[in-house]
Amino acid sequence: MGASALKRSITTLVACAALLCAAGCQGSGARQADTNPSAAQPSGGSAHAAPPPASGKVKIRYEEAHSPEAQRGRQIMQDARLLEGLAQHVEDTLVLPGDMGIVGKQCDNVNDMYDPNTNEIELCYESIEHSEKNFAASGNPDSVTAALDAETSGFYHELGHATLAIYQLAFTGREEDVADQLSAFTLLNPGADGKPYPNGLRIATNTAEDWKLSAKESNDANELPFWDGHPMDVQRMYNWQCWIYGSNPAANASIVTSGDLPEDRAGNCEDEYQNMTKGWQQLLGPHLRKPN
Ligand SMILES: [Zn+2]
């Protein structure tokens, strides 16, 4: 079963090359963009409320599915109205300079991506179907919800690539890490309205589990070449666990006491989480919708 993860890695490289990408790629999950209550004052502050800034729309499309895997993935996405919900959250959160798209499609591989040429995030039906299978095989009693969670965080990873491109944001560090961080920031931090992302902690936890299962599928081997821009699956699992713990060490202490997150890493996770949160708040601040 190492083959499928290897295939994923290779298809990622191919897909990225094909898209000339600065763009997203990889993985199995999906997710969304977020907001911070204090950052979003557009400039000025005149007494008269300015009209809300013009913003692009998020258009969704479920493409046809032909293979059994793709048909199953499409069914899961459509039954949950996944794209509808993600599109709504993006429109509620970001001021977009133009329209963007979210597309469910048969890709014939396990991947998701952002295409800067079309400004569309593509979620592969096979990706969510693959996650559902992995969760079910691991004994998860609600493999559909878990797979939807992983796909949701995967979407926000791709939205990380998209926002870097759309707003031409400056960043340092590997783009794949930065994209994962936007996903965690969105799911674990309160939005512009001060409210938590619905089920954000569960989604993040299932995302870490999804990476764990994906790593296990390849027998914990590093299937990525050393020069790849993505961290290994198992590293992404530890990153997610670190950010979940770091977002609220008191509430999430069991991640450490259970041994899932080694203390060597855990000691820095609160700082790590706060630093990346501060970074994304500053990056997205000017582009966030104000509450109301
Ligand atoms: Zn990516």
Boltz pocket constraint, residues with backbone or C-beta under 6 A from the ligand:
constraints:
  - pocket:
      binder: B
      contacts: [[A, 23], [A, 24], [A, 25], [A, 26], [A, 157], [A, 158], [A, 161], [A, 175], [A, 176], [A, 179]]
      max_distance: 6.0
